[in-house]
Amino acid sequence: MSLGFESVTDWTAVGEDSLDDAITLRRAIHADPEVGLHCPRTSDKVKAALAGLPLEIREGTSTTGFVAILRGGRAGNSGGNGRTVLLRGDMDALPMQEETGLPFASKIDGAMHACGHDSHTAMLVGAAKALCARRDELPGTVVFMFQPGEEGHHGARHMIADGLLDAPLPEAGFALHISPNMPMGHVVSRAGTLMASTDTLRATITGRGGHAAMPHDCLDPLPIACEIVTALQTYVARQVAVTDPAVLSITKLNAGSAHNVIPSTVEMLGTMRTLSERTREQVRAAFIRMVEGIAAAHGAVGTPTIEEGYPVTVNDERATELMKACATAIGGEGAYQVMPPMMGAEDFSYVLQKLPGAMAFIGAAPEGSDPRTNPPLHNTKMTIDERVMAHGIAMHCAVAERFLANGFD
């Protein structure tokens, strides 16, 4: 695929020129993390960085997320409004205590940007500034989506429900996610299924408690719960196709109060990940059937609950090829690699259900480190090489300009 425009080198230079401002913003956000759907201080920092730019800001009611709309000066040259493309950056942090020792480490107890969202936001702001500077040359509209609540709070779904993607409705959407376990600046993605769905599994096993010295007078729910865990693992291993895999992990059993008391109930907690909606429904049904059936076989009551998480993240093939073309044009032939599907989940999946697009990971391993052994995402010691943001800004700009100019052609 040819990029179809001559500004790749320019965008690379723009990314490098934008780096100092991106670092300043990223560090301000990193030191002041917010968790969940409402991140007002972060949103205020972003809006302050965007102040004075030719952007239309639209906000919803469900979150503190917003979109900033840039309407290109050449959009109407061909008798219409041109194409519209969306670029996403997530803003929220994780409920973790930071242990990096950085001079700009989190000042908020129990909150940390351990997934790189601070850099995602700073990169998107840098791209917005750079594209605004080229507004007169853009043949369409760019929607910058600044989204909270990615870490399990369905922020993208809420912003979509608020109608923030409807006027104008983008024809394609793109997102970048940093990775400390990849060489700095390298881009990886894949067409089709990129990331898994995720559901939270809960169950209560209700028996009959009593004295631990007389279990025959009780109905002990603990061995029943253990049998259910074993049966679930066997089911995944023997009845789910290895070509369309699932991961089911029971991560918590909560029961009991003393060494000599058989509890009346056991509470179970776990997660389920799949790479297709078909397997997702299959394993959901099996979880319900086994919790209820195995408990009933012992005379107990099993009550399963499934808390629906993110859908499968599916990249459009054309959008993935566009990102590959931009990555290789910016960084050379070795700058893009195809990755296998991963069992992590992303709420950009909601955007990709609404419109074609793609997400890619960009390497951010600190200089001199071994990407294979660096603290990974969601680790209290996770750090990045901030120079990755120059690459990310260039990628955002190149992808937006390429799509506005040629679409998926």
Secondary structure as UniProt FT lines:
FT   HELIX           8..17
FT   HELIX           19..31
FT   HELIX           40..50
FT   TURN            51..52
FT   STRAND          56..59
FT   STRAND          66..71
FT   TURN            73..78
FT   STRAND          83..90
FT   STRAND          93..94
FT   TURN            103..104
FT   TURN            109..110
FT   HELIX           117..133
FT   HELIX           135..137
FT   STRAND          140..147
FT   TURN            150..152
FT   HELIX           155..161
FT   TURN            162..165
FT   TURN            167..168
FT   STRAND          172..179
FT   TURN            180..181
FT   TURN            184..185
FT   STRAND          187..189
FT   STRAND          192..195
FT   STRAND          197..206
FT   STRAND          210..211
FT   TURN            212..213
FT   HELIX           215..217
FT   HELIX           221..239
FT   TURN            242..243
FT   STRAND          246..254
FT   TURN            259..260
FT   STRAND          261..262
FT   STRAND          265..274
FT   HELIX           277..297
FT   TURN            298..299
FT   STRAND          301..308
FT   STRAND          313..315
FT   HELIX           317..331
FT   HELIX           333..335
FT   STRAND          336..338
FT   HELIX           348..354
FT   STRAND          357..363
FT   TURN            367..368
FT   TURN            371..373
FT   TURN            377..378
FT   TURN            380..381
FT   TURN            386..387
FT   HELIX           388..406
FT   TURN            407..408
//
